[in-house]
Amino acid sequence: MPPRAKRRSARIRDHGHRPLSGRHRRSSVQPYAGCLQIRRGRARRLGAITQWILERKENFGAFWNNATEASSAFTEAGAIIGQTWDTTGLLLNRDNPDFLYRAPEEGIITWLDSFGMLKQSENPEQAVAFMNFMLKPETGGMFSNNTGYNSAVAGAAEFASDEYKKQFNEVYTAEALGNMWWWQADTPFFAPVCNEFVEIMTNT
């Protein structure tokens, strides 16, 4: 690792891959007063986190929004630890074995991309056949080899390249896969509060 990297870390933010949240029409929706109370509570916690970061900002190498910026945080900005997408971490490791990508003991943030089909699709049978094809372990392995993304299909790693298979088995142990935290749906009142403190952290 470069000498300048020894005392710095990377903090990142992820604005992508957020699940869509639906609006409920049932009468059991939490009243506005309750939402306001939750918003204020989250604002207090985010405020405390933001203050902690600002008091130690010299230890933060970079804030990023995409994979290119994330890679640069480590290769150019001197960061030695950070949170990142698995693809970024695995590709960094392939280029330089000094970079290791591992799941934290607290657990990994998890989401699942899915398929969608329009109601008026003219060829639903072909669409379903394509979905079934993509959900085969053999196809999952090919998908991972060509895109760098992990396949959610069980056994896909066995059909990937030896390099990918080695990385997958090192990172995603049975313990790591048994300690996943699903990404929560955003609420209308949370995103503005979160964005407010993100701007303070990055621009102060």
HUJO-V366473 format. One record per backbone hydrogen bond with DSSP energy under -1.0 kcal/mol. NH is the residue of the N-H (numbers start at 1). CO is the residue of the C=O. If there is no record, write none. Layout:
nh=(NH NH)
co=(CO CO)
This chain:
nh=(5 6 8 9 10 11 13 29 35 36 37 38 39 40 41 42 43 44 45 46 47 48 49 50 51 52 53 54 55 56 57 59 60 61 70 71 72 73 75 76 77 79 80 89 90 91 92 93 94 95 96 99 107 108 110 121 127 128 129 130 131 132 133 134 135 136 140 141 142 143 144 145 146 147 148 156 159 160 165 166 167 168 169 170 171 172 173 177 178 179 181 183 190 191 194 195 196 197 198 199 200 201 202 203 204)
co=(2 3 5 59 81 62 64 26 31 32 33 34 35 36 37 38 39 40 41 42 43 44 45 46 47 48 49 50 51 53 54 56 57 9 66 67 68 69 71 72 72 73 8 85 86 87 88 89 90 91 92 96 104 179 181 118 123 124 125 126 127 128 129 130 131 133 136 137 138 139 140 141 142 143 144 153 156 157 161 162 163 164 165 166 167 168 171 173 174 176 108 110 187 187 190 191 192 193 194 195 196 197 198 199 200)
